[in-house]
Amino acid sequence: MKRTFLFALCCVFAASIFTGCAGPGDDVEVMGETPAPTVAREGEPLPALAGGWVATEGKASLDLMPDGKGSMESTMNVRGSEQVSKASGTWSATQDTFYFEYVDETGVHTVIKYPYEIKGDTLTLTMAKIRKTMEYRRAKAGKATAAASTDQK
């Protein structure tokens, strides 16, 4: 507990050093306000993407409803313990880009986008910033979120 508190305190201190002080003309985020997302969501829900998807490696899933509602879930190993990340929101796609929009538990509004490719029952999302791809396989109806809770290796 003490170690976690000290780590959090160090992170806040480091963040304050790197961000500096705001000047009179700078945009600053006011606590409690949701900033506008930096990415605009485009497209519409595409029937080819609707359904449940389970990652072929690791523990992750997508549930994409035909009406544009959806959820994402992933489990990552952070310092020896599993951390589950969940988001519910809306999704859409253009011919080559998948968008997911959600508001997190702290009220931050986010739109993420991934270049994607779909071939049959395989969906590949590319996380451009870290140059990593995630491959998903179509899951049976209603099984994607439950399947993310088990190891898919």
PAZAPA-4460 file (N, C-alpha, C; in steps of 0.05 Angstrom, whole numbers, plus 32768, in hexadecimal, padded with zeros to 4 digits):
% residues 153
    n_x    n_y    n_z   ca_x   ca_y   ca_z    c_x    c_y    c_z   seq   type   mol
   8011   7FE8   8000   8000   8000   8000   8012   8019   8000     1      M     A
   8026   8019   8012   8038   8030   8014   8047   8033   7FF9     2      K     A
   8050   801D   7FEE   805F   801E   7FD4   804E   802A   7FBE     3      R     A
   8034   8022   7FBD   8022   802B   7FA8   801E   8049   7FAC     4      T     A
   801A   8053   7FC4   8016   806F   7FC9   802F   807F   7FC1     5      F     A
   8046   8075   7FC8   805F   8083   7FC0   8063   8084   7FA2     6      L     A
   805C   806E   7F95   805E   806D   7F78   804B   8081   7F6B     7      F     A
   8032   8083   7F75   801F   8096   7F6A   8028   80B2   7F6F     8      A     A
   8033   80B8   7F86   803D   80D2   7F8D   8054   80DA   7F7A     9      L     A
   8066   80C7   7F75   807C   80CD   7F62   8072   80D2   7F46    10      C     A
   805E   80C3   7F3E   8053   80C7   7F23   8047   80E3   7F20    11      C     A
   8038   80EC   7F35   802C   8106   7F34   8042   811B   7F33    12      V     A
   8056   8118   7F43   806D   812B   7F44   807A   812C   7F28    13      F     A
   8080   8115   7F1D   808D   8114   7F03   807C   8121   7EED    14      A     A
   8062   811C   7EEE   8050   8127   7EDA   804F   8146   7EDD    15      A     A
   8051   8150   7EF5   8050   816D   7EF9   806A   817A   7EEE    16      S     A
   8080   816C   7EF0   8099   8176   7EE6   8098   8178   7EC7    17      I     A
   808F   8162   7EBA   808F   8161   7E9D   807A   8173   7E90    18      F     A
   8064   8178   7E9E   804F   8189   7E92   8054   81A6   7E96    19      T     A
   8062   81AE   7EAB   8068   81CA   7EB0   804F   81D9   7EBA    20      G     A
   8052   81F3   7EBB   803C   8204   7EC4   802D   8210   7EAC    21      C     A
   8014   8214   7EAE   8004   821F   7E99   8007   823D   7E98    22      A     A
   800A   8248   7E80   800B   8265   7E7D   7FF0   8271   7E7A    23      G     A
   7FED   828C   7E78   7FD3   8299   7E77   7FC3   8291   7E5F    24      P     A
   7FCF   828A   7E48   7FC0   8283   7E30   7FBD   8266   7E2B    25      G     A
   7FC7   8255   7E3E   7FC7   8238   7E3A   7FAC   822C   7E3F    26      D     A
   7FA5   8217   7E31   7F8D   8207   7E36   7F93   81F5   7E4D    27      D     A
   7F82   81F5   7E62   7F86   81E3   7E78   7F6C   81D3   7E7C    28      V     A
   7F6F   81BB   7E86   7F58   81AA   7E8C   7F4E   81B1   7EA7    29      E     A
   7F34   81B7   7EA9   7F28   81BD   7EC3   7F1D   81A3   7ECE    30      V     A
   7F24   819D   7EE7   7F1B   8184   7EF4   7EFD   8182   7EF2    31      M     A
   7EF3   816B   7EEC   7ED6   8166   7EEA   7ECA   816B   7ECF    32      G     A
   7ED9   8177   7EBD   7ED0   817B   7EA2   7EDB   8166   7E8F    33      E     A
   7ECB   815D   7E7D   7ED4   8149   7E6A   7EDE   8157   7E51    34      T     A
   7EF8   8154   7E4B   7F03   8161   7E33   7EF8   8154   7E1A    35      P     A
   7EF7   8163   7E04   7EEF   8158   7DEB   7F03   8143   7DE2    36      A     A
   7EFB   812E   7DD5   7F0E   811A   7DCB   7F1F   8126   7DB5    37      P     A
   7F38   811C   7DB3   7F4A   8126   7D9F   7F46   8119   7D84    38      T     A
   7F37   8103   7D83   7F31   80F5   7D6A   7F13   80F6   7D66    39      V     A
   7F0A   80FD   7D4E   7EEE   80FD   7D47   7EE6   80E2   7D3D    40      A     A
   7ED0   80D7   7D47   7EC7   80BD   7D3E   7EBA   80C1   7D23    41      R     A
   7EBF   80AE   7D11   7EB3   80AF   7CF6   7EA6   8094   7CF0    42      E     A
   7E98   8093   7CD9   7E8D   807A   7CD0   7E73   8073   7CDD    43      G     A
   7E6C   805A   7CDB   7E53   804F   7CE7   7E58   8032   7CEE    44      E     A
   7E46   8026   7CFE   7E4A   800A   7D04   7E48   7FF9   7CEB    45      P     A
   7E5B   7FE9   7CE6   7E5C   7FD8   7CCE   7E53   7FBB   7CD5    46      L     A
   7E40   7FB0   7CC7   7E37   7F95   7CCD   7E4D   7F80   7CCE    47      P     A
   7E62   7F83   7CBD   7E78   7F70   7CBD   7E87   7F6F   7CD7    48      A     A
   7E87   7F85   7CE6   7E96   7F86   7CFF   7E85   7F80   7D18    49      L     A
   7E6A   7F81   7D15   7E59   7F7C   7D2C   7E5C   7F5F   7D36    50      A     A
   7E5B   7F5D   7D50   7E5D   7F42   7D5C   7E72   7F42   7D72    51      G     A
   7E78   7F2A   7D7C   7E8C   7F27   7D91   7EA6   7F1F   7D86    52      G     A
   7EBC   7F2A   7D91   7ED7   7F24   7D87   7EE8   7F1E   7D9F    53      W     A
   7EF9   7F0A   7D9D   7F0C   7F02   7DB3   7F28   7F02   7DA8    54      V     A
   7F3B   7F0E   7DB7   7F57   7F10   7DAE   7F62   7EF4   7DAC    55      A     A
   7F73   7EF0   7D97   7F80   7ED6   7D94   7F97   7ED2   7DA7    56      T     A
   7FA3   7EE8   7DB0   7FB8   7EE7   7DC4   7FB1   7EF9   7DDB    57      E     A
   7FB6   7EF1   7DF3   7FAF   7F01   7E0B   7F92   7EFF   7E12    58      G     A
   7F89   7F12   7E21   7F6E   7F12   7E2B   7F61   7F2D   7E24    59      K     A
   7F52   7F2D   7E0E   7F44   7F45   7E06   7F2B   7F3D   7DF5    60      A     A
   7F17   7F4E   7DF6   7EFF   7F49   7DE6   7EF2   7F63   7DDE    61      S     A
   7EE2   7F61   7DC9   7ED1   7F77   7DBF   7EB5   7F6C   7DBC    62      L     A
   7EA1   7F7A   7DC5   7E85   7F74   7DBF   7E7A   7F8B   7DB0    63      D     A
   7E74   7F88   7D96   7E6B   7F9E   7D85   7E4F   7F98   7D7C    64      L     A
   7E3C   7FA7   7D86   7E20   7FA4   7D7F   7E1A   7FB1   7D64    65      M     A
   7E07   7FA6   7D55   7E00   7FB2   7D3B   7DF7   7FCF   7D3C    66      P     A
   7DEC   7FD7   7D53   7DE2   7FF3   7D56   7DF8   8007   7D5D    67      D     A
   7E11   7FFE   7D5F   7E27   8010   7D65   7E30   8011   7D82    68      G     A
   7E22   8003   7D94   7E2A   8002   7DB0   7E3F   7FEC   7DB2    69      K     A
   7E51   7FEE   7DC5   7E65   7FDA   7DC7   7E74   7FDA   7DE2    70      G     A
   7E85   7FC6   7DE6   7E95   7FC5   7DFE   7EB0   7FB8   7DF7    71      S     A
   7EC4   7FC0   7E06   7EDF   7FB5   7E03   7EE8   7FAC   7E1F    72      M     A
   7EF7   7F96   7E1F   7F02   7F8D   7E39   7F1D   7F81   7E33    73      E     A
   7F30   7F87   7E44   7F4B   7F7B   7E42   7F56   7F77   7E5D    74      S     A
   7F67   7F62   7E60   7F75   7F5C   7E79   7F92   7F5D   7E73    75      T     A
   7FA1   7F6D   7E83   7FBE   7F70   7E80   7FCB   7F69   7E9A    76      M     A
   7FE3   7F5E   7E97   7FF4   7F58   7EAE   8005   7F71   7EB5    77      N     A
   7FFF   7F7E   7ECB   800E   7F96   7ED4   801B   7F90   7EEE    78      V     A
   8036   7F8F   7EED   8046   7F89   7F06   803D   7F70   7F14    79      R     A
   8038   7F5B   7F05   8031   7F42   7F11   8014   7F3D   7F18    80      G     A
   8003   7F51   7F14   7FE7   7F4D   7F19   7FD6   7F54   7F01    81      S     A
   7FC0   7F46   7EFD   7FAF   7F4B   7EE6   7F9D   7F63   7EEB    82      E     A
   7F9C   7F75   7ED7   7F8B   7F8D   7ED9   7F78   7F8B   7EC2    83      Q     A
   7F5E   7F8D   7EC8   7F49   7F8C   7EB3   7F41   7FA9   7EAC    84      V     A
   7F40   7FAE   7E92   7F37   7FC8   7E88   7F1E   7FC3   7E78    85      S     A
   7F08   7FD2   7E7E   7EEF   7FCF   7E70   7EE5   7FEB   7E67    86      K     A
   7ED9   7FEB   7E50   7ECD   8004   7E46   7EB4   7FFD   7E36    87      A     A
   7E9F   800D   7E3B   7E86   800A   7E2B   7E81   8025   7E1E    88      S     A
   7E78   8023   7E05   7E73   803C   7DF6   7E66   8036   7DDB    89      G     A
   7E6F   8045   7DC7   7E65   8041   7DAC   7E7C   803D   7D99    90      T     A
   7E76   8030   7D83   7E8B   802A   7D6F   7E80   8030   7D53    91      W     A
   7E93   8035   7D42   7E8D   8039   7D25   7EA6   8032   7D16    92      S     A
   7EA3   8031   7CFB   7EBA   802B   7CEA   7EB7   8038   7CCF    93      A     A
   7ECD   803E   7CC3   7ECE   8046   7CA7   7ED9   802E   7C98    94      T     A
   7EE0   8031   7C80   7EEB   801A   7C70   7F04   800E   7C7C    95      Q     A
   7F14   801F   7C8A   7F2E   8014   7C94   7F34   801C   7CB1    96      D     A
   7F22   802A   7CBF   7F27   8034   7CDA   7F10   802D   7CEC    97      T     A
   7F17   8021   7D04   7F03   801A   7D18   7F05   802F   7D2E    98      F     A
   7EEE   8039   7D38   7EEC   804D   7D4D   7EDD   8042   7D65    99      Y     A
   7EE6   8049   7D7D   7ED8   8042   7D95   7ED7   805A   7DA7   100      F     A
   7EBF   8062   7DAF   7EBC   807A   7DC0   7EB0   8073   7DDB   101      E     A
   7EBC   807E   7DF0   7EB2   8077   7E0B   7EB9   808D   7E1E   102      Y     A
   7EAC   808D   7E35   7EB2   809F   7E4B   7EBC   808D   7E62   103      V     A
   7ED4   8092   7E6C   7EDF   8080   7E81   7ED3   8087   7E9D   104      D     A
   7EDB   8078   7EB1   7ED0   807B   7ECC   7ED6   8096   7ED8   105      E     A
   7EEA   80A4   7ECE   7EF1   80BF   7ED9   7EE3   80D5   7EC9   106      T     A
   7ED3   80CE   7EB4   7EC5   80E1   7EA4   7ED4   80EB   7E8B   107      G     A
   7EEA   80DF   7E85   7EF9   80E7   7E6E   7EED   80DB   7E54   108      V     A
   7EE6   80EC   7E41   7EDB   80E3   7E28   7EF1   80DD   7E14   109      H     A
   7EF1   80C4   7E09   7F06   80BB   7DF8   7EFC   80AE   7DDF   110      T     A
   7F09   80B4   7DC8   7F03   80A6   7DAF   7F1E   809A   7DA7   111      V     A
   7F1F   8080   7DA3   7F37   8073   7D9A   7F32   8069   7D7E   112      I     A
   7F47   8068   7D6E   7F43   805E   7D53   7F5A   804B   7D4C   113      K     A
   7F53   8036   7D3E   7F66   8022   7D35   7F62   801D   7D18   114      Y     A
   7F77   801D   7D08   7F75   8011   7CED   7F6E   7FF4   7CF1   115      P     A
   7F5D   7FEA   7CE0   7F54   7FCE   7CE2   7F53   7FC0   7CC7   116      Y     A
   7F53   7FA5   7CCA   7F50   7F94   7CB2   7F3F   7F7C   7CBB   117      E     A
   7F2C   7F75   7CAB   7F1B   7F5E   7CB1   7F1D   7F4A   7C9A   118      I     A
   7F22   7F31   7CA1   7F23   7F1B   7C8E   7F14   7F04   7C9A   119      K     A
   7EFC   7EFF   7C8F   7EEB   7EEA   7C9A   7EE5   7EEF   7CB7   120      G     A
   7EEC   7EDC   7CC8   7EE7   7EDF   7CE5   7EFF   7EE8   7CF5   121      D     A
   7F11   7EF7   7CE7   7F29   7F02   7CF4   7F29   7F20   7CF1   122      T     A
   7F2B   7F2E   7D08   7F2C   7F4B   7D08   7F47   7F53   7D13   123      L     A
   7F55   7F64   7D05   7F70   7F6D   7D0E   7F6E   7F8B   7D12   124      T     A
   7F74   7F94   7D2B   7F75   7FB0   7D32   7F93   7FB7   7D35   125      L     A
   7F9B   7FCE   7D2A   7FB6   7FD8   7D2D   7FB7   7FEF   7D40   126      T     A
   7FC8   7FED   7D54   7FCC   8003   7D67   7FE4   8012   7D5D   127      M     A
   7FDF   8027   7D4D   7FF4   8035   7D3E   8009   8041   7D50   128      A     A
   8002   804D   7D67   8015   805A   7D78   802B   8047   7D82   129      K     A
   8023   802E   7D88   8037   801B   7D92   803E   8006   7D7E   130      I     A
   8034   8009   7D65   803A   7FF7   7D4F   8035   7FD9   7D56   131      R     A
   801E   7FD4   7D62   8016   7FB9   7D69   7FFB   7FB3   7D5D   132      K     A
   7FF8   7F9A   7D55   7FDE   7F91   7D4B   7FD1   7F7E   7D5E   133      T     A
   7FB7   7F7F   7D60   7FA8   7F6C   7D70   7F96   7F5D   7D5D   134      M     A
   7F97   7F43   7D5E   7F86   7F32   7D4D   7F6F   7F26   7D5E   135      E     A
   7F57   7F29   7D53   7F3F   7F1E   7D60   7F31   7F0A   7D4E   136      Y     A
   7F25   7EF6   7D5A   7F15   7EE3   7D4C   7EF8   7EE7   7D55   137      R     A
   7EE6   7EE3   7D42   7EC9   7EE6   7D48   7EC1   7ED1   7D5D   138      R     A
   7EB3   7EDA   7D71   7EAA   7EC8   7D87   7E8D   7EC1   7D82   139      A     A
   7E84   7EAC   7D8F   7E68   7EA4   7D8D   7E58   7EBA   7D9B   140      K     A
   7E3F   7EBE   7D94   7E2E   7ED3   7D9F   7E2E   7ED3   7DBD   141      A     A
   7E34   7EEA   7DC9   7E34   7EEE   7DE6   7E4C   7EE2   7DF4   142      G     A
   7E60   7ED8   7DE6   7E76   7ECB   7DF3   7E8F   7EDB   7DF5   143      K     A
   7E91   7EF2   7DE8   7EAA   7F01   7DE6   7EB4   7F0B   7E02   144      A     A
   7EA3   7F18   7E11   7EAB   7F22   7E2B   7EB3   7F0C   7E3E   145      T     A
   7EA3   7EF7   7E3E   7EAA   7EE0   7E50   7EC3   7ED3   7E47   146      A     A
   7EC9   7ED2   7E2D   7EE1   7EC5   7E24   7EFA   7ED5   7E2B   147      A     A
   7EF7   7EF0   7E2D   7F0E   7F00   7E34   7F18   7EFB   7E50   148      A     A
   7F07   7EF0   7E60   7F0E   7EEA   7E7C   7F1F   7ED1   7E7E   149      S     A
   7F22   7EC2   7E69   7F32   7EAA   7E69   7F4A   7EAE   7E56   150      T     A
   7F5F   7EA0   7E5A   7F77   7EA3   7E49   7F71   7E97   7E2D   151      D     A
   7F76   7EA6   7E18   7F70   7E9E   7DFD   7F89   7E93   7DEE   152      Q     A
   7F9E   7E8C   7DFB   7FB6   7E83   7DEE   7FB3   7E67   7DE4   153      K     A
***
